[in-house]
Every structure is written in structure tokens, then in C-alpha cells.
């Protein structure tokens, strides 16, 4: 459950927002909004929850703002606002993310605020550089991982980084948390790729430039059905072609390769957690349980 102090805190920073705007935006909390609280539990126990309220508020606003920008780029048909309003609200939410830190009473030292704001602004640069590359697609696995690093790994590493700074952990501990967050972000990207390419309806990943690791694998790695897969993808909207292309993703081991990458990322995250000096590592291992369960379900689909 998201820290209940977050909404009142944000409302105090932005009294001029449209009525119920924040309530609507926060109606469906993201799992990632719990990360600062989970890290606080790992290091300082439940009494530290109030301390990470501004960080939770900041990242929640940042994630919502970036998602709106992403929806605009994708021309998402489910976008609840006009493009003009969505653009304005995206800017507003990212601005609120910065204000949540700038006006935070807990971080009385200017140096801590400066570091937090610097990381948010650096993240903005990485995210939109990744978005720009993503629009061009990728032709090699190296290009895919570079985009995933900029767009996803860096993005989801942000709450890990901000919390480490906010708790004033050692530099080594902050670096380990940043790497853990990068691993978390890569896992999010891989599972998103799998969910989109195996959905019952055609998702945007099937159209235009290649942005998905399973599709990149099936379209570029030598296998008997590669040319057929490429042809199916070029006509993916035709009846039956999506199902045929998805079948090839399984038989050519594209899905199996993604499962392997997920397994490797999970193992690396576990190794990083063991390097941390927090008293309660279980709070951090708990963040990755859903990925382990999803991987177990995925392995049931992978041909042996």
C-alpha cells in the first residue's frame, strides 16, 4: 500500500491543480511507488516510512509524467486527455516531482536536496534520449540493450538512487542500490516485451521499427522460420498472422532466450542484495518475488 502521507503532501505543494486531478492520477498505484518504503524497511525499519514520503511522492509524480509523455509518443488510443492537455500535465507532474524534493522539510541539508534534484534531472535526460532511440528501433541486440538501459533500467533505478541518497547511506551502498535498480528496470522491460508480443491483440511492438527483444531475436537470429516470421510481421494485421508469428516466437526459442535473460538478471540482483549491509535483506528480496513467479509461469510455455 502506498504511503498515505503522499497525497496530502503533494496537495500542499500544488493548491492550484484541477479538482481531483491528483486523486485520479493516484487511483491506480504502481508497485514501484513502494520501493522507497521497502528500502527504508530494509535499512531503518518501519519507523522510517515518514522519512521517505517526499521521495515516494517525487517518483510517483515523475513516473506519471513520463508515462503521459510516452502515451503521447505512442498515440495511445486509451489516453484520457487531449494531446495538448496530456503534454501540459506531463510537464506539471515532472515539475511536481522536483518540487516534492525541493520543498521537503526532512532534508534540511542543501547538499542532499541538490543530489536528489541532480539525479532527477539526469534521469530526464536519459529517459528522453532513450525515447528518441526507441522511435528509431533497433537492428542489433547491442542496440536493444542500450535503449533498454537508457529508457527502462535508468528510469526504474531512480527510486533506488533517491532513497539511498535520502537515507544518507555510504557511497558504496548507494552504488549497489543503483545497480539493483538497473536490474529491476531491465526485468520490467523484458517482461513488458513478452507481455506485448504474446498478447491476444496486436500491440504496437508488432508494427514499425523493432523495439522488442523477442521480435528482434525471431527476425535476426538464423532459424528455419525466420523469413516466414518477417513476412508474417509485415502483414501482422491479417487474420491468423499474429497467432502464427507468436508460435514461431516459441519454436525459434525467442521466448526461451528472454527467459534466460530474465533468469540471469534475477540472479545478478540477488548477488547485489547480498552485498548490501542492510539489517533486513528480506524486504529487498521481496521486491523480486513477482518476477520469480512470472518466470516460473513463463518457463511452462518454453519448449524443451
Helices and strands as residue ranges (DSSP letters): H 5-13, H 21-25, G 31-34, H 35-44, G 46-52, H 53-73, H 83-102, H 110-136, H 141-148, I 149-153, H 154-166, H 171-197, G 204-206, H 213-220, H 226-234, H 241-251, H 254-275, H 282-285, G 286-288, H 289-299
